[in-house]
Amino acid sequence: MDLPPRHASQVQGAAVKLSAIIITKNEAANIAACLDGLAFCDERIVVDSGSGDDTMRIAAAAGASVVTHEWTGFGAQKNFALGLAQGEWVLSIDADERVSAALAAEISSAIGRGDADGYEIPRLSTFLGRPMRHSGWFPDHVLRLFRREKARFTDDLVHERVICDGRVARLSAVLDHHPVARLEDAIARLDSYSTAGARMLASRPPVSFWRGIAHGLWSFLRAYIWRLGFLDGREGFLLAVANAEGTYYRYMKAWLARRRRE
């Protein structure tokens, strides 16, 4: 699907102050609510990598600019979306994240002042419906708001980050994040993220079988004990187990891939 005609503000010659960018695939259940929270932005751009559901139709109906682009990894995909943005400022949001009215107001105030080139936002994530205030998940400060000409994403296949060439400050309003509604979602994410992480690990120094076991065990202890995951109740335990499994499988997949090549 091609990008629709430019927004009215652009057609009339008005400068675009704030662009929101979102990458999607099969996010029909999330994209409408996500875009609703971004109504304060001057333009909203959705880059879809081949959804088999109604993601693109819903996004277009909500007034977003929609374009398809073959999946190239999280970092590269977000850089492609960034290249489409016209705003002086860019807000990068995932489909399972929600911008509240309080956060929208603080973002508008921040870009109005312009006293920094990028802003980190505290993110509160839920796991199986429970807000996770420990386990290393909160406060999860993520750099999501930045001047378009001052920042870019790393090209990592997964766990990409924003590199900002300038001063970075922090906002106080929380970004709501709902990544895992069901245990099945956690398992699916565990598999896909560990595969991408294994591809990154495979290009580094040799990964041993026992190193994978050690890292998996440490991942559980860090989340559940060191980062007080036990205070997040039963969901905290399940999250710590999921972290351990994801780390373990990432190393095992990298080890097996290297062994097959050799």
N, C-alpha and C positions, 0 to 999 in steps of 0.2 A: 504494500500500500504506500503510495507516495505521500509526501507531506502536503496537507491541504493549503489553500491560499493563506498568505500572511495574516496575522492578526490585525484588527482594525487600527490599533495604536501604531503599528508599523506602516500600514498603508497611508495613514494620515501624516506620517513623517515624525511621529513622536518617538523618542528614544525608549528602548526597552530597558527598564531598570533591573528587573529580577526575572530570571528564567529558572524554572524547575525542570530537572531531567530525571527520568525514571527508566530503567531497563526492565523488561518483562519477558516472561514465557509462562503461559498457562496461569495467569493471575486474575482470571475472571472473578474470583471470589473476593479479591482485594482491591482491584484497581479503582473502582468507583469511589469507595470511601477514601482511598488515598488521594485521589484527585479533588475530591470535595474539600479536603483540608488545605489544598493548594490554590484555592480560588483567589487568594490575595496576590498571587504572582502574575506578572505581566504576560508570560507565556508558559505553557506546560508541554513538554516534549516527552513522548513515550517512544522508546526504541525497543521493538519486539523482535525476538530471535526465532520466530516460527511457532507461535502458539497454535494449539489444536482446539482451543476453546474460543470463547467470545471476548477475549481480552481486548483485541484491537477494535472491535465494534463498540464495546462499552466505552473505551477511552475516547474514540472519535465522537461518540454521542455526547460525551461529557465536555466536549470542546477542546480536547488536547490535540496537538499536532502528532501524528502517528507515522512512523517509518519502520520498515523492516530491515534487519541487518543480520547476516549470518553470524552465529555465535563464535566469538573469538577469545573467550575468557573474560572474567569480570573486569579486569583493568582495562583491556583494550576496548571492550564493549562500552564502558563508561566514557572512555576518551572519545569514542565515536560520537556518543550522545553530546558530550561537551562541545565537540566541533560544530554541532547544529545550533547551539544556543546563541542568541543574539544579545542577551542582557549584559549589562555591566557587571552584575552579580549573578552567581549561579548557586542554586540550592539542589544538591543531589540527594534524592530520597529513594528508598526501596518501596516496592508495592505493599509490603506488610508493615510499613511504618505510617504513623498518623501525626500530623501537625495540628496541635490544639490551637484554639483562638489565642491563648496566652503566648504560645511560642510564635505564632504568626505576628503578633503585635511586637514582640521583642525583636524578631528578625527585621521587620520593617523599620523599627527604631534604630537598630544597629547599622543597617545599610544607609540610613539617613544621616547618621553621624559620620560614618566612614572612618572611624578612628583605628581600624585594623584592616588587614587584607584578607583575613580568614577568621572564621569563628568555629570553635568546637561546641557541640551541643551535648548535654548529658542525656543518655538514652536509657530508658527503663524498659527492659524486655520481660515478656511473660513466657513461661514454659508450662505447657499443659494447662493453661488458664491462670496460672499463679504468677503474680509479679515477683521477679527474683531480685531481692535487695541485697543478696550476698553472692556467694559462689563465684566471685570475680566478675559478675555481670552488671553491677551498679556501684558507683556511677560509671558508666561506660562512655567516656567523652569521645565523640566522633567528629572529625573535621568535615562538615557537610556544606558550609556556607562560605563562599570565597569569591574574590574578584576573578572574573573569567580569564583575564590576561595574566594573572599571577599564579595560577595553579594548574596542575594536571594530576592524573591518576597514575600510579605505578602500573606496569604491564603484567602484574602477577595474575596467574590463572584463577587464584582464589585468595581471599583475604587481602585484597588490594587496599591501598591507602592513598590519601591525597597528599601531594607534595606542594606546599605553598611557599612561594618566594616573597616573603614579607612577614609582617607582624601578625601573630595569631593570638586572639583573645578567646574568652569563654562566655557563653550565654548561660542563663540560669534556668530558664523554662525547659521542661523535659520533653524529649521526643519519645512518643510511645511506639513500642516495637512488639509485634505479635508473630514471631517466626515459627513457633511450634504449637499447634492447637491439639494435635493428637500424637500418640506415641508412634504411629505409623509415619507421621511427618518427620519425626526425629530420626527414625531408622533410614528413611529415604535420603535425608540430608546427610546423615552420617556416611552413607555409601558414596554419594556423589562428591561430597567435599573431600573424603579421604582419597578418592581416586585422583582428583585434581591435585591434592596435596602431595600424593605419591609421585606424580609426574614432576613436581618441583623438586622433591627430595632426590629423585633418581639422578638428577644432574649434578648433585653435590658429592662430597666424599663418600666412600662406601658405607652403606647402611647394613648393620648386622642384625641377625635374628634376635639376639639377646638385648640389643639396644632398643628394639621395638617394645619388648616386654617391659623393660625398665621405664621407658618413657610413658607407656600406658599406665603403669602403676602410679608413677609420680603425678600424672594428670589427674587421677582420681583423688589422691591424697591432697593435692594442691587445692582442688575445687571444694572438696567436702570438709577438710580439716583446716588447712591453712587459710582459705578464704571463707571460712565459716558457712559452708554450704549446708551443714546440718541445721542451721537456723531457718533454712527455707523449707523445712519439713520433708515430707516424702518426695515431693518434686525435686528438692535439692539433692536427694540421694540418686534419683533417676537421672538427673542432669549430670552428676559426677560420673555415673556409670557410662552415660552416653559420651562424655568427654574422653573417658579412658578408652572406650571402644574405638572412637574416631581416631585417636592418636595411635593406638595399637594397629589398626587396619591401615592407616597411612604408611606406617613404617613397614608393615608386612607386605603391602602391595609394592612398595618401592624395592624391598629386598628381593621379592620374587621376580619383578621385572628385570632387575639387574642380573639375577641368576640365569634367567632365560637368555639374555643377551650374551652372557659369557659361555 
